[in-house]
Structure formats: structure tokens, C-alpha cells
Amino acid sequence: MKKILGYFLRGLLILAPIALTSYILFAFFHWLDTIFDINGVPGLGLGLMIVMLTLLGFIGSQVRPFIVLGERILNRLPVVNILYSSIKDIFDALLGEEQKFNCPVLVKVFAGTECYKIGFVTQDTMKAMHRPDLTAVYFPDSYNFSGELLLVPRENVTFLDLPSAQVMKFVVSGGVAKL
């Protein structure tokens, strides 16, 4: 009976990540496809969305003044400006031309200990806060899409010569993924 339970658990460990990943991707693409549901043809809405986003990106790169004008209007609206600028900054940090999470570091958390956290430098110096000795480091949470920002003394920061995507995967997985 113990062997059968072991086989069952091993099968679950093999199937669960594949099944959950497949389900999440399917649900996400299905949701995208239903946004533009065209005569019930599967995939047509998703294809149309991809074409429209690509076309919007092309037009946006050609008519930059209109984008800037739209952003100025959004930034002047109360409450909307906070929401819009925060979301825009996150997308720029992850996908923009000047990606912010591309400098992984190891930070000594407490002086006198050998306790470290892995994070990403988002600002090399905090001169704007009159603290040029501090570095802004973002620490993503494991198994979550959140994190915390700490300002740490520069001498506690060790830059890692590793691909940032690999380090992010390691941190988000709770240290389970291989570096």
C-alpha cells in the first residue's frame, strides 16, 4: 500500500505542474479570445488582438507627440494619475526599453550576520533623498506578484554576475529553481 501511495504522489508531482500551467495558459488565452468574440470562431479574437496591439505599437512609435499629450492629460487627473503612473512604471520596469530588474544583487540583511536576500537594484543612489550612500533594491516575494523595496547601504550590496531572468525565477520560486 505504501508503494502505491508513493507512485500516486510521484504521478501527482509529475502531472500537477504541467496541468496547472496548461490550465492557466488556456484560461488566459481563452479570456483574451473572448474579448473579441467574432462569430464564435476560436482563436480569431486572440489573433485580432495580437494584430491590433502590434499595429498600435507601430503607430505609437510613429506619432510620439500624441502619446505624450495623452499621458500629460492622464497625469493631471486626480486619482487616475496615481494609478496610471504606477502601472506604467511597473510595465516600463518589466518590459520597457530601460528595464529596471536587470541588475540582480545579494544584500546582507543585518550587520554582523551572514543573512542575505536576493534582489534587484532599481536606483543606484538615493541622491534625491539626500542619501547618496543608499541604494534602492527591490526584493520580489516568492510565489507571489509583490515585493518590498529597501534602501540599503551600498557596502551591503554585492552585484551578481547572473542573468536577471534566471535570478527572478529563482526568487519567485522560493529558491527551488536552479541558478
C-alpha atoms as an extended CHARMM CRD file, in Angstrom:
* protein
*
       179  EXT
         1         1  MET       CA              0.0000000000        0.0000000000        0.0000000000  PROA      1               0.0000000000
         2         2  LYS       CA              2.8970000000        2.3590000000        0.8240000000  PROA      2               0.0000000000
         3         3  LYS       CA              4.3970000000        1.8160000000       -2.6660000000  PROA      3               0.0000000000
         4         4  ILE       CA              1.0850000000        2.5850000000       -4.3410000000  PROA      4               0.0000000000
         5         5  LEU       CA              0.7780000000        5.8150000000       -2.3510000000  PROA      5               0.0000000000
         6         6  GLY       CA              4.3700000000        6.6930000000       -3.3590000000  PROA      6               0.0000000000
         7         7  TYR       CA              3.5610000000        6.0770000000       -7.0420000000  PROA      7               0.0000000000
         8         8  PHE       CA              0.4250000000        8.1970000000       -6.7080000000  PROA      8               0.0000000000
         9         9  LEU       CA              2.3610000000       11.0980000000       -5.1600000000  PROA      9               0.0000000000
        10        10  ARG       CA              5.1170000000       10.8380000000       -7.7870000000  PROA      10              0.0000000000
        11        11  GLY       CA              2.4600000000       10.9110000000      -10.5210000000  PROA      11              0.0000000000
        12        12  LEU       CA              0.8980000000       13.9400000000       -8.8860000000  PROA      12              0.0000000000
        13        13  LEU       CA              4.2860000000       15.6880000000       -8.7760000000  PROA      13              0.0000000000
        14        14  ILE       CA              4.7480000000       14.9980000000      -12.4810000000  PROA      14              0.0000000000
        15        15  LEU       CA              1.2550000000       15.9070000000      -13.6460000000  PROA      15              0.0000000000
        16        16  ALA       CA              0.2740000000       18.8190000000      -11.3530000000  PROA      16              0.0000000000
        17        17  PRO       CA              2.7800000000       21.4410000000      -12.6350000000  PROA      17              0.0000000000
        18        18  ILE       CA              2.0520000000       20.5310000000      -16.2600000000  PROA      18              0.0000000000
        19        19  ALA       CA             -1.7180000000       20.5320000000      -15.7280000000  PROA      19              0.0000000000
        20        20  LEU       CA             -1.7660000000       23.8070000000      -13.7620000000  PROA      20              0.0000000000
        21        21  THR       CA              0.4890000000       25.5870000000      -16.2590000000  PROA      21              0.0000000000
        22        22  SER       CA             -1.6300000000       24.3320000000      -19.1550000000  PROA      22              0.0000000000
        23        23  TYR       CA             -4.8550000000       25.3470000000      -17.4190000000  PROA      23              0.0000000000
        24        24  ILE       CA             -3.5980000000       28.8400000000      -16.5560000000  PROA      24              0.0000000000
        25        25  LEU       CA             -2.3350000000       29.4230000000      -20.1080000000  PROA      25              0.0000000000
        26        26  PHE       CA             -5.5510000000       28.0550000000      -21.6170000000  PROA      26              0.0000000000
        27        27  ALA       CA             -7.7230000000       30.1950000000      -19.3070000000  PROA      27              0.0000000000
        28        28  PHE       CA             -5.6630000000       33.2970000000      -20.0640000000  PROA      28              0.0000000000
        29        29  PHE       CA             -5.7770000000       32.7860000000      -23.8490000000  PROA      29              0.0000000000
        30        30  HSD       CA             -9.4690000000       31.9020000000      -23.7000000000  PROA      30              0.0000000000
        31        31  TRP       CA            -10.1340000000       35.1010000000      -21.7460000000  PROA      31              0.0000000000
        32        32  LEU       CA             -8.1720000000       37.1170000000      -24.3200000000  PROA      32              0.0000000000
        33        33  ASP       CA            -10.0470000000       35.3870000000      -27.1300000000  PROA      33              0.0000000000
        34        34  THR       CA            -13.4490000000       36.2220000000      -25.6000000000  PROA      34              0.0000000000
        35        35  ILE       CA            -12.6290000000       39.9340000000      -25.5200000000  PROA      35              0.0000000000
        36        36  PHE       CA            -13.0660000000       39.9710000000      -29.3060000000  PROA      36              0.0000000000
        37        37  ASP       CA            -15.5120000000       37.1070000000      -29.8180000000  PROA      37              0.0000000000
        38        38  ILE       CA            -16.0610000000       37.0960000000      -33.5520000000  PROA      38              0.0000000000
        39        39  ASN       CA            -18.8380000000       34.7100000000      -34.6330000000  PROA      39              0.0000000000
        40        40  GLY       CA            -17.6130000000       32.0960000000      -32.1670000000  PROA      40              0.0000000000
        41        41  VAL       CA            -14.5050000000       31.3180000000      -34.2320000000  PROA      41              0.0000000000
        42        42  PRO       CA            -11.8770000000       30.1140000000      -31.7040000000  PROA      42              0.0000000000
        43        43  GLY       CA             -8.5940000000       31.9850000000      -31.8610000000  PROA      43              0.0000000000
        44        44  LEU       CA             -9.8310000000       34.7180000000      -34.1730000000  PROA      44              0.0000000000
        45        45  GLY       CA            -10.2760000000       37.2130000000      -31.3380000000  PROA      45              0.0000000000
        46        46  LEU       CA             -6.8200000000       36.4360000000      -29.9660000000  PROA      46              0.0000000000
        47        47  GLY       CA             -5.2750000000       36.8180000000      -33.4150000000  PROA      47              0.0000000000
        48        48  LEU       CA             -7.1060000000       40.0930000000      -33.9510000000  PROA      48              0.0000000000
        49        49  MET       CA             -5.8930000000       41.3520000000      -30.5690000000  PROA      49              0.0000000000
        50        50  ILE       CA             -2.2650000000       40.4940000000      -31.4400000000  PROA      50              0.0000000000
        51        51  VAL       CA             -2.5580000000       42.2970000000      -34.7720000000  PROA      51              0.0000000000
        52        52  MET       CA             -4.2100000000       45.3300000000      -33.1300000000  PROA      52              0.0000000000
        53        53  LEU       CA             -1.5780000000       45.5800000000      -30.3770000000  PROA      53              0.0000000000
        54        54  THR       CA              1.2260000000       45.2890000000      -32.9230000000  PROA      54              0.0000000000
        55        55  LEU       CA             -0.4030000000       47.9540000000      -35.0850000000  PROA      55              0.0000000000
        56        56  LEU       CA             -0.9130000000       50.1890000000      -32.0330000000  PROA      56              0.0000000000
        57        57  GLY       CA              2.7650000000       49.7500000000      -31.1170000000  PROA      57              0.0000000000
        58        58  PHE       CA              3.8000000000       50.7110000000      -34.6540000000  PROA      58              0.0000000000
        59        59  ILE       CA              1.5460000000       53.7780000000      -34.6980000000  PROA      59              0.0000000000
        60        60  GLY       CA              2.6690000000       54.7390000000      -31.1940000000  PROA      60              0.0000000000
        61        61  SER       CA              6.3010000000       54.6700000000      -32.2590000000  PROA      61              0.0000000000
        62        62  GLN       CA              5.4870000000       56.9260000000      -35.2290000000  PROA      62              0.0000000000
        63        63  VAL       CA              3.2890000000       59.5420000000      -33.5090000000  PROA      63              0.0000000000
        64        64  ARG       CA              5.0470000000       60.0220000000      -30.1720000000  PROA      64              0.0000000000
        65        65  PRO       CA              3.6750000000       63.5770000000      -29.5670000000  PROA      65              0.0000000000
        66        66  PHE       CA              0.0960000000       62.2550000000      -29.3220000000  PROA      66              0.0000000000
        67        67  ILE       CA              1.1720000000       59.6240000000      -26.7780000000  PROA      67              0.0000000000
        68        68  VAL       CA              2.9380000000       62.3010000000      -24.7130000000  PROA      68              0.0000000000
        69        69  LEU       CA             -0.1560000000       64.5270000000      -24.8630000000  PROA      69              0.0000000000
        70        70  GLY       CA             -2.3880000000       61.6530000000      -23.7100000000  PROA      70              0.0000000000
        71        71  GLU       CA             -0.0130000000       60.8780000000      -20.8350000000  PROA      71              0.0000000000
        72        72  ARG       CA              0.0060000000       64.5410000000      -19.7570000000  PROA      72              0.0000000000
        73        73  ILE       CA             -3.7950000000       64.5370000000      -19.6300000000  PROA      73              0.0000000000
        74        74  LEU       CA             -3.8750000000       61.3100000000      -17.5890000000  PROA      74              0.0000000000
        75        75  ASN       CA             -1.1880000000       62.6200000000      -15.2200000000  PROA      75              0.0000000000
        76        76  ARG       CA             -3.2820000000       65.7350000000      -14.4380000000  PROA      76              0.0000000000
        77        77  LEU       CA             -6.3900000000       63.8220000000      -13.3740000000  PROA      77              0.0000000000
        78        78  PRO       CA             -6.6110000000       63.2450000000       -9.6070000000  PROA      78              0.0000000000
        79        79  VAL       CA             -6.5160000000       59.5820000000       -8.5320000000  PROA      79              0.0000000000
        80        80  VAL       CA             -6.1340000000       58.4780000000      -12.1710000000  PROA      80              0.0000000000
        81        81  ASN       CA             -2.5970000000       59.8970000000      -12.2300000000  PROA      81              0.0000000000
        82        82  ILE       CA             -1.5020000000       57.7410000000       -9.2790000000  PROA      82              0.0000000000
        83        83  LEU       CA             -2.9860000000       54.5730000000      -10.7590000000  PROA      83              0.0000000000
        84        84  TYR       CA             -1.8130000000       55.2530000000      -14.3210000000  PROA      84              0.0000000000
        85        85  SER       CA              1.7270000000       56.2960000000      -13.4080000000  PROA      85              0.0000000000
        86        86  SER       CA              2.1940000000       53.3110000000      -11.0690000000  PROA      86              0.0000000000
        87        87  ILE       CA              1.0030000000       50.8000000000      -13.6590000000  PROA      87              0.0000000000
        88        88  LYS       CA              3.0470000000       52.4800000000      -16.3990000000  PROA      88              0.0000000000
        89        89  ASP       CA              6.1910000000       52.4380000000      -14.2360000000  PROA      89              0.0000000000
        90        90  ILE       CA              5.7580000000       48.7210000000      -13.4950000000  PROA      90              0.0000000000
        91        91  PHE       CA              5.2720000000       47.8620000000      -17.1730000000  PROA      91              0.0000000000
        92        92  ASP       CA              8.2400000000       50.0460000000      -18.1460000000  PROA      92              0.0000000000
        93        93  ALA       CA             10.3700000000       48.3410000000      -15.4990000000  PROA      93              0.0000000000
        94        94  LEU       CA              9.4360000000       44.8770000000      -16.7390000000  PROA      94              0.0000000000
        95        95  LEU       CA              9.0400000000       45.3680000000      -20.4990000000  PROA      95              0.0000000000
        96        96  GLY       CA             10.2540000000       48.8480000000      -21.4240000000  PROA      96              0.0000000000
        97        97  GLU       CA             13.4210000000       49.9280000000      -23.1530000000  PROA      97              0.0000000000
        98        98  GLU       CA             15.0850000000       50.7590000000      -19.8320000000  PROA      98              0.0000000000
        99        99  GLN       CA             14.2030000000       47.6440000000      -17.8740000000  PROA      99              0.0000000000
       100       100  LYS       CA             14.7860000000       48.0880000000      -14.1490000000  PROA      100             0.0000000000
       101       101  PHE       CA             15.0230000000       44.4930000000      -12.9540000000  PROA      101             0.0000000000
       102       102  ASN       CA             18.1930000000       43.7100000000      -14.8730000000  PROA      102             0.0000000000
       103       103  CYS       CA             20.7590000000       44.0880000000      -12.0870000000  PROA      103             0.0000000000
       104       104  PRO       CA             20.4980000000       41.2320000000       -9.5760000000  PROA      104             0.0000000000
       105       105  VAL       CA             22.2430000000       41.6820000000       -6.2360000000  PROA      105             0.0000000000
       106       106  LEU       CA             22.8860000000       39.8590000000       -2.9930000000  PROA      106             0.0000000000
       107       107  VAL       CA             22.2420000000       42.0390000000        0.0670000000  PROA      107             0.0000000000
       108       108  LYS       CA             23.4670000000       41.4210000000        3.5900000000  PROA      108             0.0000000000
       109       109  VAL       CA             20.2890000000       41.9620000000        5.5700000000  PROA      109             0.0000000000
       110       110  PHE       CA             21.5930000000       42.5470000000        9.0770000000  PROA      110             0.0000000000
       111       111  ALA       CA             25.0510000000       43.7640000000       10.0120000000  PROA      111             0.0000000000
       112       112  GLY       CA             27.0460000000       41.1680000000       11.8940000000  PROA      112             0.0000000000
       113       113  THR       CA             25.1120000000       38.2430000000       10.4230000000  PROA      113             0.0000000000
       114       114  GLU       CA             25.5060000000       36.0530000000        7.3920000000  PROA      114             0.0000000000
       115       115  CYS       CA             21.8660000000       36.5030000000        6.3530000000  PROA      115             0.0000000000
       116       116  TYR       CA             21.3100000000       37.5990000000        2.7350000000  PROA      116             0.0000000000
       117       117  LYS       CA             18.4150000000       38.4510000000        0.4210000000  PROA      117             0.0000000000
       118       118  ILE       CA             18.4070000000       38.4190000000       -3.3730000000  PROA      118             0.0000000000
       119       119  GLY       CA             17.0090000000       41.5000000000       -5.0660000000  PROA      119             0.0000000000
       120       120  PHE       CA             17.3410000000       43.8850000000       -7.9910000000  PROA      120             0.0000000000
       121       121  VAL       CA             18.8360000000       47.3880000000       -7.9570000000  PROA      121             0.0000000000
       122       122  THR       CA             16.2420000000       49.9040000000       -9.1320000000  PROA      122             0.0000000000
       123       123  GLN       CA             18.1690000000       53.0810000000       -8.2540000000  PROA      123             0.0000000000
       124       124  ASP       CA             21.9230000000       53.0610000000       -7.7510000000  PROA      124             0.0000000000
       125       125  THR       CA             21.9230000000       56.0980000000       -5.4940000000  PROA      125             0.0000000000
       126       126  MET       CA             19.3460000000       57.9860000000       -3.4700000000  PROA      126             0.0000000000
       127       127  LYS       CA             20.7440000000       61.4990000000       -4.0580000000  PROA      127             0.0000000000
       128       128  ALA       CA             17.1860000000       62.8040000000       -4.4760000000  PROA      128             0.0000000000
       129       129  MET       CA             16.5740000000       61.8850000000       -0.8070000000  PROA      129             0.0000000000
       130       130  HSD       CA             19.9170000000       63.4020000000        0.1940000000  PROA      130             0.0000000000
       131       131  ARG       CA             21.2500000000       59.8970000000        0.9020000000  PROA      131             0.0000000000
       132       132  PRO       CA             23.7820000000       59.1250000000       -1.8650000000  PROA      132             0.0000000000
       133       133  ASP       CA             25.1440000000       56.3160000000        0.3270000000  PROA      133             0.0000000000
       134       134  LEU       CA             21.9190000000       54.2910000000       -0.1030000000  PROA      134             0.0000000000
       135       135  THR       CA             20.9000000000       52.0450000000       -2.9810000000  PROA      135             0.0000000000
       136       136  ALA       CA             17.2730000000       51.1550000000       -3.8100000000  PROA      136             0.0000000000
       137       137  VAL       CA             16.8850000000       47.3720000000       -4.0190000000  PROA      137             0.0000000000
       138       138  TYR       CA             13.6120000000       45.6290000000       -4.8900000000  PROA      138             0.0000000000
       139       139  PHE       CA             13.0270000000       42.2220000000       -3.3170000000  PROA      139             0.0000000000
       140       140  PRO       CA             10.2880000000       40.2270000000       -5.0830000000  PROA      140             0.0000000000
       141       141  ASP       CA              8.2520000000       37.8510000000       -2.9530000000  PROA      141             0.0000000000
       142       142  SER       CA              8.3270000000       34.1190000000       -3.5370000000  PROA      142             0.0000000000
       143       143  TYR       CA              5.1840000000       32.5830000000       -5.0840000000  PROA      143             0.0000000000
       144       144  ASN       CA              3.5990000000       35.9890000000       -5.3650000000  PROA      144             0.0000000000
       145       145  PHE       CA              3.4960000000       39.0510000000       -7.5770000000  PROA      145             0.0000000000
       146       146  SER       CA              4.5270000000       41.5360000000       -4.9450000000  PROA      146             0.0000000000
       147       147  GLY       CA              7.6530000000       42.5100000000       -3.1150000000  PROA      147             0.0000000000
       148       148  GLU       CA              9.2980000000       45.1320000000       -0.9810000000  PROA      148             0.0000000000
       149       149  LEU       CA             11.7160000000       47.9520000000       -1.6220000000  PROA      149             0.0000000000
       150       150  LEU       CA             14.5490000000       48.5300000000        0.8420000000  PROA      150             0.0000000000
       151       151  LEU       CA             17.1270000000       51.2900000000        0.8380000000  PROA      151             0.0000000000
       152       152  VAL       CA             20.3430000000       49.6390000000        1.9490000000  PROA      152             0.0000000000
       153       153  PRO       CA             23.9100000000       50.8270000000        2.4970000000  PROA      153             0.0000000000
       154       154  ARG       CA             25.9370000000       50.3610000000       -0.6600000000  PROA      154             0.0000000000
       155       155  GLU       CA             28.5730000000       48.3010000000        1.1620000000  PROA      155             0.0000000000
       156       156  ASN       CA             25.9020000000       45.6650000000        1.9150000000  PROA      156             0.0000000000
       157       157  VAL       CA             25.1740000000       45.1670000000       -1.8000000000  PROA      157             0.0000000000
       158       158  THR       CA             27.0340000000       42.5490000000       -3.8450000000  PROA      158             0.0000000000
       159       159  PHE       CA             26.3260000000       42.5560000000       -7.5770000000  PROA      159             0.0000000000
       160       160  LEU       CA             25.6560000000       39.1210000000       -9.0580000000  PROA      160             0.0000000000
       161       161  ASP       CA             27.0150000000       38.1650000000      -12.4630000000  PROA      161             0.0000000000
       162       162  LEU       CA             23.9300000000       36.1400000000      -13.3680000000  PROA      162             0.0000000000
       163       163  PRO       CA             21.0870000000       36.6150000000      -15.8660000000  PROA      163             0.0000000000
       164       164  SER       CA             18.3570000000       38.6500000000      -14.1820000000  PROA      164             0.0000000000
       165       165  ALA       CA             15.5590000000       36.4490000000      -15.5780000000  PROA      165             0.0000000000
       166       166  GLN       CA             17.1840000000       33.4040000000      -14.0070000000  PROA      166             0.0000000000
       167       167  VAL       CA             17.5950000000       35.1800000000      -10.6570000000  PROA      167             0.0000000000
       168       168  MET       CA             13.9570000000       36.3820000000      -10.7260000000  PROA      168             0.0000000000
       169       169  LYS       CA             12.8040000000       32.8200000000      -11.4240000000  PROA      169             0.0000000000
       170       170  PHE       CA             14.9270000000       31.5890000000       -8.5060000000  PROA      170             0.0000000000
       171       171  VAL       CA             13.4770000000       34.1560000000       -6.0900000000  PROA      171             0.0000000000
       172       172  VAL       CA              9.8470000000       33.7970000000       -7.2040000000  PROA      172             0.0000000000
       173       173  SER       CA             10.0920000000       30.0160000000       -6.9380000000  PROA      173             0.0000000000
       174       174  GLY       CA             11.1870000000       30.3470000000       -3.3280000000  PROA      174             0.0000000000
       175       175  GLY       CA             14.6990000000       29.1640000000       -4.1590000000  PROA      175             0.0000000000
       176       176  VAL       CA             13.5130000000       25.9240000000       -5.7220000000  PROA      176             0.0000000000
       177       177  ALA       CA             14.5330000000       26.7890000000       -9.3060000000  PROA      177             0.0000000000
       178       178  LYS       CA             18.1900000000       26.2400000000      -10.1390000000  PROA      178             0.0000000000
       179       179  LEU       CA             20.5040000000       29.2090000000      -10.6310000000  PROA      179             0.0000000000
